[in-house]
Each structure stands twice: as C-alpha cells, then as structure tokens.
Amino acid sequence: MVDSLSISLVIYYPDEKLLQQTLQTLFAAAAKATSAGLLDGFFLTVVDNSEHSFGVEQGKERTYTPLIYSAWGDGDVGVLTPGNVGYGAGHNRAIHSRCEAFHLVINPDVTLHEDAIIECIKYLQQHPQVGLITPLCQRLDGSQEFLCKAYPSVWVLLLRGFAPSFVKRYFHQSLSAYDLSNQSNDNRHDVLIASGCFMFFRRQALQDVHGFCESFFLYFEDFDLSMRLTKNWQIAYVPAVRIVHYGGHSAKKGLRHIRLFVHSSMLFFKRHGWRFW
C-alpha cells in the first residue's frame, strides 16, 4: 500500500527568496518520492501568521499567497490565514485540516536534499517503532547544526543563548553534551529531543500526542512534543536525510524574542522538570 504525505509550513513575514527556495526544494523532494512509488500524493498547507491588517510597509497589506502558488507549481496546496496564533498552534491548524500517513513539519528557512523525503519514508517503513525522524542538518557555511538534544539545564540554555564566544569555548564540554555533538554521526533511535525546523512524523505518533501544545507561543514547543512522543514512540536521527537550515540564533533576534524564549523555557521546565546544572 502506498501512502500520502501532508506538509505544514508556518510563516511570519518570511524572507521571500528563501521561502521560494524552501518550497521549490520541498516540492522536488516530494515529487521524487512520488515518482519512486513511495507516495501516491502530497499536500502542502501554508499557515500565514503574518498580521496582514498592518503589513510590513506603511498602509500596505502584504500577502505571500501568489509566491506560494507560483513556487509550488501544479502541486496541491492550501493557505490558511488565522492571524498570529503562534508557531505550534499554526501547525496544529494545518494538521487538523489534513494529516496523511506521513506528516512533515518544516520551517520556511530550510532547503532539502532531493532524496530527503525518500529516505524518511523508507526508514519509517523499515522501523515501525519510530514515530519521528530528525535529519542531518547543515548551516549555509557547511558546518553541522546539531538538531538532537539531551535534556536541557538552565545553565546550558543561558550559555548557548547568551554567553560570548570565549565563555562558550571554556564550557565546550557541557555544550557538546547537550547538543550531542560529541557522539557518533550514525543512525540512532534513542533521541530524547528533536529540534522543530524539520520533523517527519508517522501520523499515528503525531495523533497520539495531539500535535503541539499551544501554551507555547514560540520556542520549546518542539522540545515539549518530543518529550511527550518518546513515552510511546522512538525518535530516530537519520543522517541519510539531509537538509540545510538558514535560521536559528534566537538570542540575536531582539528583546521580544528573548522574552518569548525565557517564558517558553520556564513553561517547559515546569511541565517536565527543572534542571539547573
């Protein structure tokens, strides 16, 4: 039996050129999986959280719908405009609208290798206990971004988000233990936390946890979902699945993002247990 893929992508005033690249590489990877006989179709839902009543230019409404339809070509796509409901809530809108046997949560600042979706599907078909796949992720400069995480501590989050480079170098061992960069780059099924820029789900696992918790407006919704999912499913790191991530670095995005980061981290620790060191 051949299954379908649903995809959700939440945007908030995205970089248009990068969004176009994301959509084009995503379409190419999904189309290749379909041509290979691994999918019988795929559907994209874009949730536009941008506040169009104000726009980003004075007195001018901004819509990304034409760009989305143009970049997606003749593919099946829908656009939802719920207002700025938050990252996890935005994805939930798409998931509740359409969730196929496989579901991909992806950021608008990610590009995919053409075989990424093929590798995800093959791996889930071969490993029925795996509910979520996280990929090998590179930055634009070619260095690796480590998406798998150990359970965080307050100290490590402060180091990672706000410490200057020379302090991070001094505490390199603690940071490496957190992002698992000191471990081998082989397949593994014991991932506790997966970052949310690319999360390839088995539908049953995603439905079992009822999607993202909407108490998290931005940040740590992926950590919370991972912790809930690993109670009954495995999260697998599969380096054959390759992406490039252009974003991250929440501490460099301004005071509002820092406040959101701190608020969400406190909510995460209250739910799953505090660890200070």
Number of C-alpha atoms within 10 A of each C-alpha: 5 10 15 16 27 25 24 25 23 26 20 16 15 15 11 14 10 15 20 20 17 24 25 18 20 23 22 18 20 26 21 18 25 20 12 11 13 21 22 15 19 21 19 23 21 23 26 24 20 22 17 17 11 12 14 13 8 7 9 11 12 15 15 18 15 9 14 19 16 13 18 20 12 9 16 13 16 16 18 16 18 15 15 17 18 19 23 24 24 26 24 21 20 23 24 11 13 16 22 19 14 24 25 25 19 20 21 24 22 23 27 24 15 20 17 24 26 21 19 24 21 12 17 19 13 9 13 11 16 20 23 28 26 26 27 21 23 19 16 12 8 9 10 14 16 18 21 22 18 14 16 21 17 15 13 23 18 12 18 21 15 16 14 10 11 9 12 17 12 10 14 14 12 17 20 16 16 20 20 17 17 11 9 8 12 10 12 13 16 12 21 19 24 26 19 21 23 24 20 25 26 26 19 16 20 21 14 13 17 15 21 22 16 16 13 22 19 19 22 24 24 22 22 22 21 24 17 19 23 19 10 12 20 22 26 25 22 20 18 17 21 20 23 23 20 16 13 12 10 15 17 11 10 9 11 9 15 16 12 17 21 15 16 20 24 15 17 20 17 10 10 13 12 15 12 11 10
